[in-house]
């Protein structure tokens, strides 16, 4: 998981070095002003590509053509466009789109700069091919990253499912034991108490010591019955410390963010202070809805993801916004993930809204907080 992150850091460094080298050598060229303008267009494409990938792609592809039009050599801008296409594809932009746009632009620009432009110009085909290869490489690395992330997610879900099955088996065994004890011990203890009470009534008035012993025995039976009922309650509900396992809460959302970011998903998060207490069902629902929405964004979306978690006030707000991937189906179609999120929100007394507008997919959950739950 660290290699793509390393590439996202090292590739811009290479681009900056190429731009600096081009700026240093521009004054020695035939058209220094044209070379500097083309380099500025390339730099703008790299910078704007982080916020608006399509705009960045257009500027990177236009830079070599600008250099040719202004009479400068497009060598540096061609190299920058190649690395830029790799970076944009790695960060989620369509690899096919990056490859076609950059390859065509580099082919035409380098071909026009050659002495004899035509389909037989080898340097032009080299420029186009390198742009195509760079975009394809970035897209392939991102696809591999998404595959490993999905594989890890399925493994985690399998482990969680196995643990849940074990817990269900333990709960069923607890219930069976509780019923058996209720049918045997509870009945026998109650009968014993009745017999002791009858024996106490049948004693003569002068049998003071015997009466005291029977009274003590009845008190012991009552205490034993109370302890047995407590054991039955624990066996029936599983409220003991050994049987209960850790449950994900809203306080675990930052750890979840670290995991998805390590998997390659870029998330812009705005999260309130999560130290306040929430009702257990609301707290767990906030975490699970965030987890499922980020998983959907990683599998079916592209580009950066915006996450907002507001855990103060009368309700907990969880909102995830991401761009829809080019190969994604209708994101609002009720799949298992959306159904599960709606059920969790409804179980916590809240609601879930899902919308898709102009290629932007939005999930918004509101979970009401009981009066006085936030302290």
C-alpha positions as CSV (number, residue, x, y, z in Angstrom):
1,X,0.0,0.0,0.0
2,X,3.0,2.3,0.4
3,X,4.2,2.1,-3.2
4,X,1.3,4.2,-4.7
5,X,1.7,6.8,-2.0
6,X,5.4,7.0,-2.7
7,X,4.7,7.4,-6.4
8,X,2.2,10.2,-5.7
9,X,5.0,12.0,-3.8
10,X,7.9,11.2,-6.0
11,X,6.2,11.9,-9.4
12,X,5.4,15.6,-8.6
13,X,9.1,16.0,-7.5
14,X,10.2,14.7,-10.9
15,X,7.8,17.0,-12.6
16,X,9.1,20.0,-10.7
17,X,12.7,19.1,-11.5
18,X,11.8,18.9,-15.2
19,X,10.1,22.3,-15.1
20,X,13.1,23.8,-13.3
21,X,15.5,22.3,-15.9
22,X,13.3,23.6,-18.7
23,X,13.2,27.1,-17.2
24,X,16.9,27.1,-16.7
25,X,17.6,26.2,-20.3
26,X,14.8,28.3,-21.9
27,X,16.9,31.5,-22.2
28,X,19.4,29.6,-24.4
29,X,16.7,28.5,-26.9
30,X,15.5,30.2,-30.1
31,X,12.3,31.4,-28.5
32,X,12.8,31.7,-24.7
33,X,9.5,33.6,-24.1
34,X,7.5,30.9,-25.8
35,X,9.3,28.2,-23.9
36,X,8.6,29.9,-20.6
37,X,4.9,30.4,-21.5
38,X,4.6,26.7,-22.3
39,X,6.3,25.7,-19.1
40,X,3.8,27.9,-17.1
41,X,0.9,26.1,-18.9
42,X,2.4,22.8,-17.8
43,X,2.9,23.9,-14.2
44,X,-0.7,25.2,-14.1
45,X,-1.9,21.8,-15.4
46,X,0.0,20.0,-12.6
47,X,-1.3,22.3,-9.9
48,X,-4.9,22.5,-11.0
49,X,-5.0,18.7,-11.6
50,X,-5.2,18.1,-7.9
51,X,-8.4,20.1,-7.6
52,X,-9.9,19.7,-11.1
53,X,-8.4,16.7,-12.9
54,X,-10.0,17.4,-16.3
55,X,-8.8,21.0,-16.3
56,X,-5.3,19.8,-15.4
57,X,-5.3,17.1,-18.1
58,X,-6.4,19.7,-20.7
59,X,-3.6,22.1,-19.7
60,X,-0.9,19.4,-19.7
61,X,-2.0,18.3,-23.2
62,X,-2.1,21.8,-24.4
63,X,1.4,22.8,-23.2
64,X,3.4,21.0,-25.9
65,X,1.1,22.5,-28.6
66,X,1.6,26.0,-27.1
67,X,5.3,25.5,-27.2
68,X,5.2,24.6,-30.9
69,X,2.9,27.5,-31.8
70,X,5.2,29.9,-30.0
71,X,8.3,28.5,-31.8
72,X,9.8,26.7,-28.8
73,X,10.9,23.0,-28.5
74,X,8.2,20.9,-26.8
75,X,10.6,18.4,-25.3
76,X,10.2,19.4,-21.6
77,X,6.4,20.0,-21.9
78,X,6.1,16.6,-23.6
79,X,7.9,14.9,-20.6
80,X,5.8,16.9,-18.1
81,X,2.6,15.8,-19.8
82,X,3.7,12.2,-19.8
83,X,4.4,12.2,-16.0
84,X,1.2,14.3,-15.4
85,X,-0.9,11.7,-17.3
86,X,0.6,9.0,-15.1
87,X,-0.1,10.9,-11.9
88,X,-3.7,11.8,-12.9
89,X,-4.5,8.1,-13.8
90,X,-2.9,7.0,-10.6
91,X,-5.2,9.4,-8.6
92,X,-8.4,8.1,-10.2
93,X,-9.0,9.9,-13.5
94,X,-9.9,7.6,-16.4
95,X,-6.7,6.0,-17.7
96,X,-8.2,5.7,-21.2
97,X,-9.0,9.4,-21.3
98,X,-5.6,10.4,-20.1
99,X,-3.9,8.1,-22.6
100,X,-5.8,9.3,-25.6
101,X,-5.6,13.1,-24.8
102,X,-1.9,13.2,-23.9
103,X,-0.8,10.7,-26.6
104,X,-2.5,12.6,-29.4
105,X,-1.3,16.0,-28.1
106,X,2.3,14.8,-27.8
107,X,2.2,13.1,-31.2
108,X,1.0,16.2,-32.9
109,X,3.2,18.6,-31.0
110,X,6.5,16.7,-31.4
111,X,5.6,15.9,-35.0
112,X,5.1,19.6,-35.9
113,X,8.3,20.5,-34.2
114,X,10.3,17.9,-36.3
115,X,11.8,18.9,-39.6
116,X,9.5,16.8,-41.7
117,X,6.1,16.2,-40.1
118,X,4.3,13.0,-41.1
119,X,3.3,9.5,-40.0
120,X,6.9,8.3,-40.6
121,X,8.4,10.7,-38.1
122,X,9.8,8.3,-35.3
123,X,10.2,10.9,-32.6
124,X,6.6,11.9,-32.8
125,X,5.5,8.3,-32.4
126,X,7.8,7.9,-29.5
127,X,6.2,10.9,-27.8
128,X,2.7,9.6,-28.3
129,X,3.6,6.1,-27.2
130,X,5.3,7.2,-24.0
131,X,2.2,9.3,-23.1
132,X,0.0,6.3,-23.7
133,X,2.3,4.0,-21.7
134,X,2.5,6.4,-18.8
135,X,-1.3,6.8,-18.4
136,X,-1.8,3.0,-18.8
137,X,0.8,2.4,-16.1
138,X,-0.9,4.8,-13.6
139,X,-4.3,3.2,-14.3
140,X,-2.9,-0.3,-13.8
141,X,-1.3,0.5,-10.5
142,X,-4.5,2.1,-9.2
143,X,-6.5,-1.0,-10.3
144,X,-4.1,-3.3,-8.5
145,X,-4.4,-1.1,-5.4
146,X,-8.2,-1.3,-5.5
147,X,-8.1,-5.1,-6.0
148,X,-5.9,-5.5,-2.9
149,X,-8.1,-3.2,-0.9
150,X,-11.3,-5.1,-1.9
151,X,-9.5,-8.4,-1.1
152,X,-8.6,-7.1,2.4
153,X,-12.2,-5.9,2.9
154,X,-13.6,-9.3,2.0
155,X,-11.1,-11.0,4.3
156,X,-12.1,-8.6,7.1
157,X,-15.8,-9.3,6.5
158,X,-15.2,-13.0,6.5
159,X,-13.4,-12.8,9.9
160,X,-16.2,-10.6,11.3
161,X,-18.8,-13.1,9.9
162,X,-17.0,-16.0,11.5
163,X,-16.8,-14.2,14.9
164,X,-20.5,-13.4,14.6
165,X,-21.4,-17.0,14.0
166,X,-19.3,-18.1,17.0
167,X,-21.1,-15.5,19.1
168,X,-24.5,-16.7,18.0
169,X,-23.5,-20.3,18.9
170,X,-22.4,-19.1,22.3
171,X,-25.6,-17.2,22.8
172,X,-27.7,-20.2,21.7
173,X,-25.8,-22.4,24.2
174,X,-26.3,-19.9,26.9
175,X,-30.0,-19.9,26.3
176,X,-30.2,-23.6,26.3
177,X,-28.4,-23.8,29.6
178,X,-30.6,-21.1,31.1
179,X,-33.7,-23.0,30.1
180,X,-32.4,-26.2,31.6
181,X,-31.5,-24.6,34.9
182,X,-34.8,-22.8,35.0
183,X,-36.7,-26.0,34.5
184,X,-34.6,-28.0,37.2
185,X,-33.0,-25.8,39.8
186,X,-35.7,-23.1,39.9
187,X,-38.5,-25.7,40.4
188,X,-36.6,-27.7,43.0
189,X,-35.5,-24.7,45.0
190,X,-39.1,-23.4,45.0
191,X,-40.4,-26.8,46.2
192,X,-37.7,-27.0,48.9
193,X,-38.8,-23.6,50.2
194,X,-42.4,-24.8,50.3
195,X,-41.5,-27.9,52.3
196,X,-39.5,-25.9,54.8
197,X,-42.4,-23.5,55.2
198,X,-44.7,-26.4,55.8
199,X,-42.3,-28.1,58.3
200,X,-42.1,-24.8,60.2
201,X,-45.8,-24.6,60.5
202,X,-46.1,-28.2,61.8
203,X,-43.6,-27.7,64.6
204,X,-45.0,-27.5,68.1
205,X,-44.8,-24.2,69.9
206,X,-42.1,-25.5,72.3
207,X,-39.7,-26.4,69.4
208,X,-38.0,-23.0,69.4
209,X,-34.5,-24.2,68.3
210,X,-35.9,-26.3,65.5
211,X,-38.0,-23.4,64.3
212,X,-34.9,-21.1,64.2
213,X,-33.0,-23.7,62.1
214,X,-35.9,-23.9,59.7
215,X,-36.1,-20.2,59.4
216,X,-32.4,-20.0,58.7
217,X,-32.7,-22.7,56.1
218,X,-35.6,-20.8,54.4
219,X,-33.5,-17.7,54.3
220,X,-30.6,-19.6,52.7
221,X,-33.0,-21.1,50.1
222,X,-34.2,-17.6,49.3
223,X,-30.6,-16.3,48.9
224,X,-29.8,-19.3,46.7
225,X,-32.9,-18.7,44.6
226,X,-31.9,-15.0,44.1
227,X,-28.4,-16.0,43.0
228,X,-29.7,-18.6,40.7
229,X,-32.0,-16.1,39.0
230,X,-29.0,-13.7,38.5
231,X,-27.0,-16.5,36.9
232,X,-29.9,-17.3,34.7
233,X,-30.2,-13.6,33.6
234,X,-26.5,-13.5,32.7
235,X,-26.7,-16.8,30.8
236,X,-29.9,-15.6,28.9
237,X,-28.6,-12.1,28.0
238,X,-24.8,-12.6,27.9
239,X,-24.2,-9.4,29.9
240,X,-21.1,-10.7,31.7
241,X,-17.7,-9.2,30.9
242,X,-16.4,-12.3,29.3
243,X,-19.2,-12.8,26.8
244,X,-19.4,-9.2,25.5
245,X,-17.0,-8.1,22.8
246,X,-15.9,-4.6,21.6
247,X,-18.3,-2.8,19.4
248,X,-17.3,-0.1,16.9
249,X,-18.4,3.4,17.9
250,X,-18.3,6.9,16.5
251,X,-14.9,7.4,18.3
252,X,-13.4,4.8,15.9
253,X,-14.1,6.9,12.8
254,X,-10.6,8.5,12.8
255,X,-9.0,5.1,12.8
256,X,-11.2,4.0,9.9
257,X,-10.1,7.1,8.0
258,X,-6.4,6.1,8.5
259,X,-7.1,2.7,7.1
260,X,-8.9,3.8,3.9
261,X,-6.2,6.5,3.3
262,X,-3.5,3.9,3.7
263,X,-5.4,1.9,1.1
264,X,-5.1,4.8,-1.4
265,X,-8.4,6.6,-1.0
266,X,-8.0,10.4,-0.8
267,X,-10.5,11.8,1.8
268,X,-11.0,15.4,2.7
269,X,-12.5,15.0,6.2
270,X,-14.3,17.6,8.5
271,X,-15.0,15.8,11.8
272,X,-16.3,17.4,15.0
273,X,-15.0,16.5,18.4
274,X,-16.0,12.8,19.0
275,X,-15.3,12.7,22.7
276,X,-19.0,13.2,23.6
277,X,-21.1,10.2,24.7
278,X,-23.8,9.0,22.2
279,X,-26.5,6.4,22.6
280,X,-24.8,3.0,21.8
281,X,-27.1,2.3,18.8
282,X,-26.5,5.8,17.3
283,X,-22.8,5.6,17.9
284,X,-22.5,2.2,16.2
285,X,-24.7,3.3,13.3
286,X,-22.6,6.4,12.7
287,X,-19.4,4.3,12.4
288,X,-21.0,1.5,10.2
289,X,-22.6,4.0,7.8
290,X,-19.3,5.9,7.4
291,X,-17.5,2.6,6.8
292,X,-19.9,1.4,4.2
293,X,-20.1,4.7,2.4
294,X,-16.3,5.0,2.2
295,X,-16.1,1.4,0.9
296,X,-18.6,2.2,-1.8
297,X,-16.6,5.4,-2.8
298,X,-13.4,3.3,-3.0
299,X,-15.0,0.6,-5.1
300,X,-17.2,2.6,-7.4
301,X,-16.1,6.3,-7.2
302,X,-13.1,8.2,-8.5
303,X,-11.0,11.1,-7.3
304,X,-11.2,12.7,-3.8
305,X,-13.9,11.9,-1.3
306,X,-15.5,14.5,1.1
307,X,-16.5,13.3,4.5
308,X,-18.4,15.3,7.1
309,X,-19.2,14.0,10.6
310,X,-21.0,16.5,12.9
311,X,-21.6,14.9,16.3
312,X,-22.9,17.8,18.3
313,X,-26.5,19.1,18.7
314,X,-29.7,17.2,18.5
315,X,-28.6,14.8,15.7
316,X,-25.5,13.2,14.4
317,X,-24.8,14.1,10.7
318,X,-22.7,11.8,8.5
319,X,-22.3,12.9,4.9
320,X,-20.0,11.4,2.2
321,X,-19.7,13.0,-1.3
322,X,-17.6,11.5,-4.2
323,X,-17.5,11.6,-8.0
324,X,-19.1,8.6,-9.7
325,X,-16.6,6.3,-11.6
326,X,-16.9,6.1,-15.3
327,X,-17.7,2.3,-15.2
328,X,-20.1,2.5,-12.2
329,X,-23.7,1.5,-12.6
330,X,-26.6,3.6,-11.2
331,X,-25.3,4.4,-7.7
332,X,-28.7,5.0,-6.3
333,X,-29.9,1.5,-7.2
334,X,-30.6,-0.2,-3.8
335,X,-27.8,-2.7,-3.4
336,X,-26.9,-4.5,-0.3
337,X,-24.7,-1.7,1.0
338,X,-27.3,1.0,0.7
339,X,-30.0,-1.3,2.1
340,X,-27.8,-2.0,5.1
341,X,-27.1,1.7,5.7
342,X,-30.8,2.5,5.5
343,X,-31.6,-0.3,8.0
344,X,-28.9,0.9,10.4
345,X,-30.1,4.5,10.2
346,X,-33.8,3.4,10.7
347,X,-32.8,1.2,13.7
348,X,-31.2,4.2,15.3
349,X,-34.3,6.3,14.8
350,X,-32.9,8.3,11.9
351,X,-32.9,8.4,8.1
352,X,-30.6,8.1,5.1
353,X,-30.7,10.1,1.9
354,X,-28.9,9.0,-1.3
355,X,-28.6,11.1,-4.4
356,X,-26.7,11.3,-7.6
357,X,-26.5,14.6,-9.6
358,X,-24.2,15.4,-12.5
359,X,-21.7,12.7,-11.6
360,X,-21.6,13.5,-7.9
361,X,-22.8,10.8,-5.5
362,X,-24.0,11.9,-2.0
363,X,-24.9,9.8,1.1
364,X,-26.4,11.8,4.0
365,X,-27.5,10.2,7.3
366,X,-29.1,11.9,10.2
367,X,-29.3,10.1,13.5
368,X,-31.2,11.7,16.4
369,X,-29.6,12.0,19.8
370,X,-31.7,11.4,22.9
371,X,-32.2,14.3,25.3
372,X,-29.1,14.7,27.5
373,X,-27.1,12.1,25.6
374,X,-24.4,14.6,24.6
375,X,-22.4,15.6,27.7
